[in-house]
């Protein structure tokens, strides 16, 4: 996801054996740390990989594969990045009953234009919903086609997590067994950092300079979604960038942010968007049947205070987390 809200605890003092690389991509920054006895610098490979992913999945590039698809009836894949994201998107779409749906593009495009021009974009929502529906596309390993004119795709809710996984795989192929990959706050960690667990922090959405929790990660990914940074107000109505694909609007809920912990970052990234759409109670209900991920919810209580709820699997990983509500 291009707008993310989890802050890494990047220490200024790095052991000589730990390599720290960083740069800019996908409208944000990336940081990678890893241990390598050979002290290899993978910056050229990382930079090229991120450029290739943008060439495939960026809606901000008119020549990207996704942009070409959005203007055409069908395309054949040229790069190896489109199909895996579509496949995972279909999986999450089915599991969440459509709470995650990358065909929400007509609505997100209207939101971006409304934010840029300070106009009430939601007045167009009802007319745009006719173009939203994952059932309006068909795809296989070779390409994707539309079943309805006007349908378009937006992978902003999942592409950044996928990019993290692709870079992690690059390090794996080169024999790196201790690393942290982060793009815009979406994180995947493997092994240890100088003999101890990698650590990430979760912000207080209402006070970004404060952290609600620090969480230890070992061979896991973490991503965060929230509407509290990317939103705008027009005529007394507050609109966030995460839009319910069935209603066309931001979900009115007390949920401020969702951090998902899973084996890979693409899974966490897709589900954090879905959970923002589903809200506090919908997410809790969903997690009663899913034990393959952990979740940290930040929400407002009836008095407007910030509260958190976490799955039981996080209890041993959270080093600091107040205030805390009941968990699973």
C-alpha positions in Angstrom: 0.0 0.0 0.0 1.4 3.4 -1.0 0.0 5.2 2.1 1.3 3.4 5.2 1.4 4.1 8.9 3.9 1.8 10.7 7.2 3.3 11.7 10.4 1.2 11.9 12.7 1.6 14.8 15.8 2.3 12.7 18.8 2.6 14.9 21.6 5.0 14.0 24.3 2.8 15.4 24.5 -0.2 13.1 27.0 -3.0 13.6 29.8 -3.1 11.0 28.5 -6.4 9.7 25.0 -5.1 9.1 24.5 -3.4 5.8 22.0 -0.6 5.5 20.6 0.5 2.1 17.9 3.0 1.4 16.3 4.9 -1.4 13.1 6.3 -2.9 10.5 4.4 -4.9 6.7 4.1 -5.3 6.1 7.6 -4.0 7.8 6.8 -0.7 11.1 5.6 0.8 12.6 2.1 1.3 15.1 0.8 3.8 16.8 -2.6 3.8 19.2 -4.0 6.5 20.9 -7.3 6.2 23.9 -9.2 7.5 26.4 -10.4 4.9 29.9 -11.7 5.5 30.8 -10.7 2.0 29.5 -7.1 2.5 27.7 -7.2 -0.9 25.7 -4.2 -2.0 22.5 -5.1 -3.7 21.4 -1.6 -4.5 21.5 -2.0 -8.3 19.4 -5.1 -8.2 17.0 -3.6 -5.8 16.6 -0.4 -7.8 16.0 -2.3 -11.1 13.5 -4.6 -9.4 11.5 -1.7 -8.0 11.5 0.0 -11.4 10.2 -3.1 -13.0 7.4 -3.5 -10.5 6.4 0.1 -11.2 6.5 -0.5 -14.9 4.0 -3.3 -14.2 1.8 -2.1 -11.3 2.0 1.7 -10.9 -1.3 3.5 -11.7 0.8 6.7 -11.8 2.7 5.6 -14.9 0.7 5.9 -18.1 2.9 3.3 -19.7 2.6 0.7 -17.0 0.9 -2.6 -17.7 -1.9 -1.8 -15.3 -2.5 1.6 -16.9 -2.5 0.0 -20.3 -5.1 -2.5 -19.0 -7.3 0.3 -17.6 -7.4 1.9 -21.0 -7.9 -1.4 -23.0 -10.2 -4.4 -23.0 -7.4 -6.8 -22.2 -3.7 -7.2 -22.1 -1.1 -10.0 -22.1 1.4 -9.9 -19.2 4.9 -8.8 -20.2 6.5 -8.8 -16.7 6.2 -11.4 -14.0 4.5 -9.2 -11.4 0.9 -8.7 -12.5 -0.3 -12.2 -12.2 0.8 -13.0 -8.6 -0.9 -9.8 -7.4 -4.1 -10.5 -9.2 -4.1 -14.1 -7.8 -3.7 -12.9 -4.2 -6.3 -10.2 -4.7 -8.8 -12.8 -5.9 -8.0 -14.9 -2.8 -8.6 -12.0 -0.4 -11.6 -10.8 -2.3 -13.3 -14.2 -1.9 -12.2 -14.6 1.8 -13.5 -11.1 2.8 -16.8 -11.1 0.8 -15.5 -8.3 -1.5 -14.2 -6.0 1.3 -11.0 -6.0 -0.7 -11.5 -5.4 -4.4 -8.9 -3.8 -6.7 -11.6 -2.9 -9.2 -12.4 0.0 -6.8 -10.2 2.1 -9.1 -13.0 4.3 -10.5 -13.9 5.4 -6.9 -10.3 5.9 -5.7 -9.5 7.9 -8.9 -12.5 10.1 -8.1 -11.3 10.5 -4.5 -7.8 11.6 -5.6 -9.3 14.1 -7.9 -11.7 15.4 -5.2 -8.8 15.7 -2.8 -6.7 17.6 -5.3 -9.5 20.0 -6.3 -11.3 20.1 -2.9 -14.6 19.0 -4.3 -17.2 16.5 -3.0 -16.2 13.5 -5.1 -18.7 11.3 -3.3 -21.5 12.8 -5.3 -20.3 10.6 -8.1 -20.0 7.4 -6.1 -23.4 5.9 -6.9 -22.8 6.3 -10.7 -19.3 4.8 -10.4 -20.3 1.7 -8.5 -21.6 0.1 -11.7 -17.9 -0.3 -12.7 -16.8 -1.9 -9.5 -16.8 -5.7 -9.1 -14.0 -8.3 -9.3 -16.4 -10.6 -11.2 -16.1 -8.2 -14.1 -12.6 -9.4 -15.0 -11.1 -12.8 -16.0 -7.4 -13.7 -15.8 -4.9 -16.5 -16.0 -1.1 -16.7 -16.0 -0.9 -15.1 -19.4 -3.2 -12.1 -19.2 -6.3 -10.4 -18.0 -9.5 -9.1 -19.7 -12.6 -7.1 -18.9 -16.1 -8.4 -19.1 -17.5 -4.9 -18.8 -16.3 -1.7 -20.3 -15.2 0.9 -17.8 -13.8 -1.5 -15.3 -10.3 -0.7 -14.1 -7.8 -1.9 -11.5 -5.9 -0.2 -8.6 -3.3 -2.2 -6.7 -2.4 0.5 -4.2 -3.9 -1.6 -1.4 -1.6 -4.5 -2.0 1.3 -3.7 -4.4 3.7 -2.3 -1.8 3.5 -5.4 0.4 4.1 -7.5 -2.7 7.1 -5.3 -3.5 8.5 -6.1 -0.1 8.1 -9.8 -0.7 9.9 -9.6 -4.1 12.9 -7.8 -2.5 12.9 -10.4 0.3 13.0 -13.1 -2.3 16.0 -11.4 -4.0 17.9 -11.5 -0.7 16.9 -15.1 -0.1 18.3 -16.1 -3.5 21.6 -14.5 -2.6 21.8 -16.5 0.6 21.0 -13.7 3.1 19.4 -15.2 6.2 19.1 -12.2 8.4 17.4 -9.1 7.0 14.7 -6.5 7.2 13.0 -5.1 4.1 10.8 -2.0 4.4 9.0 0.1 1.8 6.9 3.0 3.1 6.4 1.2 6.4 5.4 -2.2 5.0 7.9 -4.6 6.6 9.2 -8.2 6.2 11.8 -9.6 8.6 13.9 -12.8 8.6 16.3 -14.1 11.2 17.7 -11.7 13.7 19.3 -8.2 13.9 22.7 -8.5 15.6 21.4 -11.5 17.6 18.0 -10.1 18.7 14.6 -9.8 17.1 13.8 -7.1 14.6 11.5 -4.5 16.1 8.7 -2.3 14.6 6.6 0.4 16.3 2.9 1.2 15.9 1.9 4.8 16.0 -0.9 6.5 17.9 -3.1 7.7 15.0 -4.2 10.8 16.8 -0.7 11.6 18.0 1.8 10.3 15.4 4.8 11.4 17.6 3.7 8.8 20.2 3.9 5.0 19.9 1.3 2.7 21.2 3.4 -0.4 21.0 6.7 -1.9 19.9 6.5 -5.4 18.4 9.2 -8.0 18.0 9.2 -9.7 14.5 10.9 -13.0 13.6 10.3 -14.4 10.2 7.2 -12.3 9.8 5.7 -9.4 8.0 3.8 -6.4 9.3 1.7 -3.8 7.4 -0.6 -1.0 8.5 -3.6 0.7 7.0 -5.6 3.7 8.2 -7.5 6.7 7.0 -6.2 9.1 9.5 -3.4 10.6 7.4 -4.9 10.4 3.9 -8.2 12.1 4.1 -9.9 15.5 3.5 -13.0 17.4 4.5 -15.4 19.1 2.2 -18.7 20.7 3.2 -18.5 19.1 6.7 -18.0 15.6 5.3 -14.7 13.8 6.0 -13.6 11.3 3.3 -10.8 8.8 3.7 -8.8 7.1 0.9 -9.8 3.6 1.9 -13.2 3.2 0.2 -15.8 0.5 0.7 -16.1 -1.2 -2.7 -19.8 -2.0 -2.2 -21.0 1.4 -0.9 -18.6 3.7 -2.6 -17.8 5.6 0.6 -15.3 5.5 3.4 -16.7 3.2 6.1 -18.0 5.2 9.1 -16.4 3.3 11.9 -14.4 3.9 15.1 -11.5 2.0 13.6 -8.5 4.3 13.1 -5.8 1.9 12.0 -5.1 -1.8 11.4 -1.7 -3.5 11.6 -1.6 -7.1 10.3 1.1 -9.6 11.0 1.5 -12.6 8.6 4.1 -14.7 7.0 4.3 -12.6 3.8 3.7 -8.9 3.3 1.3 -9.2 0.4 -1.1 -11.1 2.6 -0.8 -8.6 5.4 -1.1 -5.6 3.0 -4.3 -6.9 1.3 -6.0 -7.8 4.5 -5.2 -4.5 6.4 -7.2 -2.7 3.7 -10.1 -5.2 3.9 -10.2 -4.8 7.7 -10.4 -1.0 7.5 -13.5 -1.6 5.3 -15.0 -4.2 7.6 -14.6 -2.1 10.8 -13.8 -3.2 14.3 -16.6 -5.7 14.9 -16.5 -7.1 11.4 -12.7 -7.7 11.7 -13.1 -9.3 15.1 -15.7 -11.6 13.7 -13.6 -12.5 10.7 -10.6 -13.3 12.9 -12.6 -15.8 14.9 -12.2 -18.2 11.9 -8.7 -17.2 10.9 -5.7 -18.2 13.0 -3.0 -17.7 10.3 -2.5 -14.0 11.0 -2.4 -11.6 14.0 -4.0 -8.2 14.1 -3.6 -5.0 16.2 -6.6 -2.6 16.0 -6.5 1.0 17.1 -10.0 2.5 17.5 -12.0 5.2 19.4 -14.1 4.2 22.4 -17.5 5.8 23.2 -15.8 8.7 24.9 -13.4 9.4 22.1 -10.3 7.9 23.7 -7.8 5.8 21.8 -8.1 2.0 22.6 -6.4 -1.0 21.1 -7.4 -4.7 20.6 -5.0 -7.4 19.6 -5.2 -11.1 18.8 -3.8 -13.5 21.4 -0.9 -14.4 19.2 0.6 -10.9 19.7 0.6 -11.0 23.5 4.2 -12.4 23.6 5.5 -10.1 20.9 4.3 -6.7 22.2 6.8 -5.1 24.4 4.8 -2.0 25.1 1.1 -1.4 24.4 -1.2 1.0 26.2 -4.1 1.5 26.4 -5.1 -2.1 25.9 -8.6 -3.4 25.4 -9.6 -7.1 25.5 -8.1 -9.4 23.0 -9.1 -12.6 21.3 
